[in-house]
Amino acid sequence: EEINFTLTPERVGIPPLIIFEPSISGTVQKVLMDGKSAELNLKSINGQTVVPIQLPLDSARTMTIINE
């Protein structure tokens, strides 16, 4: 299964630093950030996988999570 999140800034200026931690059911196989493989420190909590990422929101960013 593939899950996509798109984060889009609403204002131009100094980009905010975003801390984004979606919680996904099951096991995460791969994470892509803007189409490129991302190595993250995934956390497993009560059968959910937390996918933490911290990034500047300087343009539209897309996170793709591939899980079982």
N, C-alpha and C positions, 0 to 999 in steps of 0.2 A: 504494500500500500504506500502511496505517496501523499504526503501532506505538505501543502505550501502555505507560507505566510509572506505577505508583502507589507513592508513598513515604508511609509511615504512621508517625508517632511512636508509640513504645511506652510512653513515660512523659510525665507532665505536669510542667511546670516551665519552666525556661529553655530555649527551643528551640535546638537545635544548628544551626549553619550548615553546610549540606550542599553539597559540591562534587560534582556528578554529571556524568560525561562519557561517555555511551554512544557506541559506535562502530557506525555503520550502513552496510551495503552500499549503494552507489548514491548518487544525488544527492537531497539533502533539498530538498523544495519549500516546506515550511511547518512551523513548530513552534508548538504551542499549549501554554500553561501554565495549568492550571485553566480551560481553555476559551477563553482569550484569546490572541491572537496575540503571539508573543514574538520580538523582534529580538535574535539572538545572533550572536556571532562564530564561525561554523562554520569548522572546519579540515578540509582534505582530506589524508589520509595513506594512501598505497598503495591507492588505489581505495576507501577507506572515508571516510565523513564523520563527524567527531567533533563531537558536539553538546554543548558545555560550558554548564553552568548552575550558578549559585551562589545558594542561597536558604535562608531560615530554615525549618526544619521545624516550624512552629507548629501545623500541622493536616495532615490528609491532603492531599497534593498530587499532581496528575496531569499528566504530560507526554505529549503526543501528537505524534508525528513522522510527517509525511506525506512519503513519498518515491516515486520512480519505480519 
